[in-house]
Amino acid sequence: MKTSEAKFREPQGERPKAVKLAVLPGDGIGPEIVAQAVKVLDVLKRDGAKIEMEYGNIGGIGYDREGDPLPESTLKLSKQADAVLLGAVGGPQYDTLDRPLRPERGLLRIRKELNLFANLRPALLYPELAGASSLKPEVVAGLDIMIVRELTSGLYFGQPRGIEIRKGERVGFNTMFYSESEIRRVAHIAFAIAMKRGKRLCSVEKANVLECSELWREVVAEVAKRYPEVELSTMYVDNAAMQLVRNPKQFDVIVTSNLFGDILSDEASMLSGSIGMLPSASLDEHNKGMYEPIHGSAPDIAGRDIANPLATILSVAMMYRYTFAEAATADRIENAVKQVIAQGYRTSDIWTAGGTKVSCSAMGDAVVAAM
């Protein structure tokens, strides 16, 4: 299969006798939320699944312990693993480091090194959390969007980039770059996912002012000819941001570039009640993936046992659905999360009157009990 023709598929065949997971807790609340996801994995192991977990450092902790936000040992571990479970990276104490040494650079590098070009970010509203959404319940009730974000190119990776002195003042510059093949492969992923959902795909760009977006629109239109059953629409990113809060249920699948996807998926998270509820999968052309919550390291609440671990737990469900092709296991985890939400358990970010406020670790225990 040519890289430019990469297609989303359900893996076939038997799962290996033991799956190897690289577990990278990272910084801030990362170790706390990953610990709850590991509880879920331990339940699966108890019930017969063969899972081997090996831990590595990434982000700020990678710099602190090994002088690199993506130590060579972590990269080697991740390449050898069948999948990667990541917490979060970053913290204000690292903001003064040279840019290549900052935690976020480790995250960008591992995505690039593993060729994780397709980032799947679902935005799903649990009925019981409609009151926690930023919008009126009637606007968001039934929300179910999948955002497919290109992850290894675009403005975050383009060269040249930097800060330099020009005409006596500092100038910062970045380059937005997309090749036809990079657009084509993520478009195939998005169309294939749309075929499994509502058969509607919205391509988001800024073709009226950006040449990159002009090319994006042209290539997506070409790929669309391979998927005649999917209704393709296009939307400028500023309008898409407005429509997400005006009428979010008009969307089924959104495909967009790295920068736009980063922003729009965080916006969509607030429709679902909290950024702490949303998992993500980042896949290569063989469905090997890195799984992580979409939120950051939240250093202001780190160590207080109040973070929401559900996005990380749901990321494990995505791992079993997309990399290991075990839909029953994914359903089991997702149904356990639905059960604890229905029972009224709430971490502080989704707590409303009438719910039972619980800690990060207690929420993990509740999900384990529901399994």
Secondary structure, DSSP 4 states (H G I P E B T S, - for coil): --GGG-------SPPPSSEEEEEEEESTTHHHHHHHHHHHHHHHHHTT--EEEEE---THHHHHHHSSSS-HHHHHHHHHSSEEEEEE---GGGTTS-GGGSHHHHHHHHHHHTT--EEEEEEE--GGGGGGSSS-HHHHTT-EEEEEEE-SSGGGT-SS-EEEEETTEEEEE------HHHHHHHHHHHHHHHHTTTSEEEEEE-TTT-HHHHHHHHHHHHHHTT-TTSEEEEEEHHHHHHHHHH-GGG-SEEEE-HHHHHHHHHHHHHHTT-GGG-EEEEE-TTS-EEEEESS---TTTTTSS-S--HHHHHHHHHHHHHTS--HHHHHHHHHHHHHHHHTTEE-GGG--TTSEE--HHHHHHHHHHH-
